[in-house]
Amino acid sequence: MRFNIFAVLLLLLTLACPAAMAIQEETLEDIQTFSFEAPEGLLLSGLRVSNLPAGGNFSGNFNAYGDNYLLTVGSYQEWGWWNFDIDCQYPNGTTQSIHLSKLAPFSLDYDLNVQPWVTQTDWMLDVDVSVSVLPLQAVFPAEVGANPFMTIEGSSAMASIAFANITGTTTDPADVTIFISTPEEFKEQQENNWLAKIGATVDLFFQWTWDNILNFAADIPYIGKYLETGLTLAEIIISEVFFWFSLIFIEYPELTFLTMEFFILGDALISTRTLSSLVRKVVQNHIAFVEFMYSMIVRAIELFSRLITVITEIIQSLKPI
């Protein structure tokens, strides 16, 4: 039985790999103007503009083989609230507009995803905005799941468009990534990639469940708003712990190691005079660093365990109500 389950999972991963590798990416860093042309036999399926500050604006022309969609995104920040004014002018001259706002007082910049299929992992303090143009839709993807335009039933709520050319400008330097695929891959990714739809549906289900828990807690008389705030803070803390652990030890372990060695050797060189004391200081610093990391990991695990216990007890206590 275990072998059969393993074989099925292996088959699913094998089927998923070609779809995951199908999209090519081309990135230009620290630019304000750009122009992408689809290579022969390929098409442009999406765009990502990263690291735009508050007040940074984007304007782009998306050429769908003769039909031009003019998308503009303006941003501003007021008292910790990020506001976005998004407009799309269609080939027939009509215009649609959307306004979004989100409380994110600690965010430093925002990322714009135009016609995304799967949301990319990014720093939690960034504000991510996902936009589709047909029809114009705009959401904060962190609030709705892996594919921000996927309904909980698993069907896409937008019509995806293949582009031959994308040009754009930003008011501030940004990193721009274009996603390129073949027509067959584009069709499969947008219509027939049932694995991705299942993933999006699962993400949405858990997000929907958690939102219901928060809403239910908020409706409890007297203590509801405090309970909702406590659960939200617990969610933020758990997310931060996992984010930094992944960033330091999984995504960039080499950078972590080199940074550690730089400070260890720098401290040893500054504070010692002889070779023997230098070696001893380097060894002591390595031991101190290992002990520090061990202590931090243990504390993070303890914090995570306690938060999970508290959340579980709260949810269990809500059942009879």
C-alpha positions in Angstrom: 0.0 0.0 0.0 2.8 2.4 0.9 4.6 1.5 -2.3 1.4 2.3 -4.3 1.0 5.7 -2.6 4.7 6.5 -3.2 4.4 5.5 -6.9 1.3 7.7 -7.3 3.1 10.7 -5.7 6.2 10.1 -7.9 3.9 10.0 -11.0 2.3 13.2 -10.0 5.6 14.9 -9.4 6.8 13.6 -12.8 3.7 15.1 -14.5 4.1 18.4 -12.7 7.7 18.9 -13.5 7.3 19.7 -17.2 4.6 22.3 -16.5 6.8 23.9 -13.7 9.8 24.1 -16.1 7.8 25.3 -19.1 7.8 29.0 -18.3 11.0 30.8 -19.1 12.0 34.0 -17.3 13.9 37.0 -18.4 14.8 39.7 -15.8 16.1 43.2 -16.1 17.3 44.8 -12.9 17.2 48.4 -11.7 15.5 49.9 -14.8 12.7 52.4 -15.5 11.9 51.6 -19.1 11.7 48.3 -20.8 10.5 46.5 -24.0 10.0 42.8 -24.4 9.4 41.1 -27.7 8.1 37.5 -27.9 10.7 35.2 -29.5 9.7 33.4 -32.7 7.3 30.6 -31.9 6.8 31.8 -28.2 4.6 34.2 -26.4 4.7 36.5 -23.4 2.3 35.2 -20.7 2.9 37.5 -17.7 4.9 40.3 -16.1 6.3 41.0 -12.7 7.6 44.5 -11.6 9.4 44.3 -8.2 10.6 46.7 -5.5 8.6 49.8 -6.4 8.4 52.2 -3.4 5.3 53.9 -2.2 4.4 56.6 -4.7 6.0 54.6 -7.5 3.9 54.3 -10.5 3.8 51.9 -13.5 2.5 52.3 -17.0 2.6 49.6 -19.6 1.3 48.7 -23.1 0.4 45.0 -23.5 0.2 44.2 -27.3 -2.0 41.1 -27.8 -1.1 40.6 -31.5 -2.7 43.9 -32.6 -5.0 44.5 -29.6 -3.4 47.0 -27.2 -4.2 47.1 -23.4 -2.9 50.1 -21.6 -2.4 49.4 -17.9 -1.5 52.1 -15.4 -0.9 51.6 -11.7 -0.5 54.5 -9.3 0.4 54.1 -5.6 0.5 56.2 -2.5 0.8 55.7 1.3 -1.2 57.3 4.0 -0.7 56.5 7.7 0.4 53.0 7.0 -2.3 52.3 4.4 -1.1 51.4 0.9 -3.4 52.6 -1.8 -3.5 51.6 -5.4 -5.4 53.2 -8.4 -5.4 50.7 -11.3 -6.7 51.6 -14.7 -6.9 49.5 -17.9 -7.8 51.0 -21.3 -9.1 48.4 -23.8 -8.6 48.2 -27.6 -12.1 49.6 -28.1 -11.3 52.7 -26.0 -13.3 51.8 -22.9 -11.6 52.0 -19.5 -12.0 50.1 -16.3 -10.7 51.3 -12.9 -10.1 49.6 -9.5 -9.0 51.1 -6.2 -7.3 48.9 -3.6 -6.1 49.7 -0.1 -4.3 47.6 2.5 -2.9 48.3 6.0 0.8 47.5 5.9 2.7 50.0 8.0 6.0 48.1 7.9 6.1 47.4 4.2 9.0 49.1 2.3 7.9 48.6 -1.3 5.4 46.7 -3.5 5.5 44.2 -6.3 3.2 44.2 -9.3 2.2 40.9 -10.9 0.3 41.2 -14.2 -1.6 38.0 -15.2 0.2 35.7 -12.8 -0.4 31.9 -12.8 1.2 31.2 -9.5 2.3 33.7 -7.0 6.0 33.9 -6.3 7.5 33.7 -2.8 8.6 37.0 -1.6 9.5 39.0 1.5 6.5 39.2 3.8 6.9 42.9 4.3 6.4 43.6 0.5 3.0 44.5 -0.6 2.1 42.2 -3.6 -0.6 43.3 -6.1 -1.8 40.9 -8.7 -3.7 42.2 -11.8 -5.5 40.6 -14.7 -6.6 42.7 -17.6 -9.6 40.7 -19.1 -11.6 41.6 -17.2 -9.7 44.1 -15.0 -9.2 42.5 -11.6 -6.8 43.4 -8.8 -6.2 41.6 -5.5 -3.6 41.1 -2.8 -2.6 37.5 -3.5 -1.5 36.8 0.1 -5.1 37.1 1.1 -6.6 34.6 -1.4 -4.2 31.8 -2.1 -1.7 30.5 -4.7 -3.4 31.7 -7.8 -5.1 35.0 -6.9 -7.7 34.7 -9.6 -8.7 31.1 -8.9 -12.1 30.5 -7.3 -12.5 28.0 -4.6 -14.2 25.6 -7.0 -10.9 25.5 -9.0 -12.0 27.4 -12.1 -10.2 30.6 -13.2 -12.2 33.8 -13.0 -10.1 35.6 -15.6 -9.5 35.2 -19.4 -5.7 34.8 -19.9 -4.2 36.8 -22.9 -1.1 35.9 -24.8 1.1 38.9 -25.6 3.5 39.5 -28.5 5.1 42.7 -27.1 5.1 44.4 -23.7 6.6 47.9 -23.1 6.5 49.9 -19.9 7.9 52.6 -17.7 8.2 53.1 -14.0 8.7 56.3 -12.1 11.4 54.6 -9.9 14.0 52.0 -10.7 12.6 48.5 -10.4 13.3 44.9 -11.4 11.2 43.6 -14.3 10.6 39.9 -15.0 8.9 38.6 -18.1 7.4 35.1 -18.4 7.7 33.4 -21.8 6.2 30.1 -22.9 5.1 28.2 -26.0 1.4 28.4 -27.1 0.9 24.8 -26.1 2.4 25.4 -22.7 0.4 28.6 -22.2 -2.8 26.8 -22.9 -1.9 23.9 -20.6 -0.9 26.1 -17.8 -4.0 28.3 -18.0 -6.6 25.6 -18.7 -5.5 22.0 -18.1 -3.0 22.2 -15.3 -5.2 20.4 -12.8 -2.3 19.9 -10.4 -1.9 23.7 -10.0 -5.7 24.1 -9.7 -5.8 21.5 -6.9 -2.9 23.3 -5.1 -4.7 26.6 -5.5 -8.0 25.1 -4.2 -6.3 23.6 -1.2 -4.6 26.9 -0.3 -7.9 28.7 -0.7 -9.7 26.2 1.4 -7.3 26.6 4.4 -7.4 30.4 4.0 -11.2 30.3 3.9 -11.2 28.1 7.0 -8.8 30.4 8.9 -10.9 33.5 7.9 -14.0 31.8 9.2 -12.3 31.1 12.5 -11.3 34.7 12.8 -14.7 36.0 11.9 -16.4 33.6 14.3 -14.0 34.7 17.1 -14.7 38.3 16.3 -18.4 37.8 16.9 -18.0 36.6 20.5 -19.4 39.2 22.8 -17.0 41.3 24.9 -13.8 39.4 24.1 -14.3 38.8 20.4 -12.1 41.6 19.0 -9.3 40.8 21.5 -9.4 37.1 20.6 -9.3 38.0 16.9 -6.3 40.3 17.4 -4.5 37.6 19.4 -5.1 34.9 16.7 -4.0 37.4 14.0 -0.8 38.2 15.9 -0.1 34.5 16.4 -0.5 33.9 12.6 2.0 36.8 11.9 4.5 35.4 14.4 4.4 31.9 13.0 4.7 33.2 9.4 7.7 35.3 10.4 9.4 32.4 12.1 9.0 30.1 9.0 9.9 32.9 6.6 13.2 33.8 8.3 14.1 30.2 8.9 13.5 29.4 5.2 15.4 32.5 4.1 18.5 32.0 6.2 18.9 28.2 6.1 17.2 27.0 3.0 17.2 29.7 0.3 20.5 31.4 1.1 22.7 29.1 3.3 25.9 30.2 1.5 25.2 33.9 2.2 24.5 33.1 5.8 27.8 31.1 6.2 29.9 33.8 4.5 28.3 36.6 6.6 29.0 34.6 9.7 32.6 34.0 8.7 33.1 37.7 7.9 32.1 38.9 11.3 33.9 36.0 13.1 37.2 36.7 11.4 36.8 40.4 11.6 36.2 40.4 15.3 39.2 38.0 15.8 41.5 40.2 13.7 40.5 43.4 15.5 40.7 42.0 19.1 43.9 39.9 18.9 47.6 40.5 18.4 49.2 37.1 18.1 48.6 34.1 15.9 47.7 31.8 18.8 45.2 34.3 20.3 43.8 34.8 16.8 43.1 31.1 16.3 41.7 30.8 19.8 39.4 33.7 19.2 38.2 32.3 15.9 37.4 28.9 17.6 35.6 30.7 20.5 33.5 32.8 18.1 32.5 29.7 16.1 31.4 28.0 19.3 29.5 31.1 20.4 27.8 31.3 17.1 26.8 27.6 17.1 25.4 28.0 20.6 23.5 31.1 19.7 21.9 29.5 16.6 21.0 26.4 18.6 19.4 28.6 21.3 17.5 30.6 18.7 16.2 27.4 17.0 15.1 25.9 20.3 13.4 29.1 21.3 11.7 29.4 17.9 10.5 25.8 18.1 9.2 26.4 21.7 7.4 29.6 20.6 5.9 27.8 17.6 4.7 24.9 19.8 3.2 27.2 22.4 1.4 29.2 19.7 0.0 26.1 18.1 -1.1 24.9 21.5 -2.8 28.2 22.3 -4.6 28.3 18.9 -5.7 24.7 19.3 -7.1 25.4 22.8 -8.9 28.5 21.6 -10.5 26.7 18.7 -11.5 23.8 20.9 -13.0 26.2 23.4 -15.1 27.7 20.7 -16.8 24.5 19.7 -19.6 24.5 22.4 -20.4 28.2 21.7 
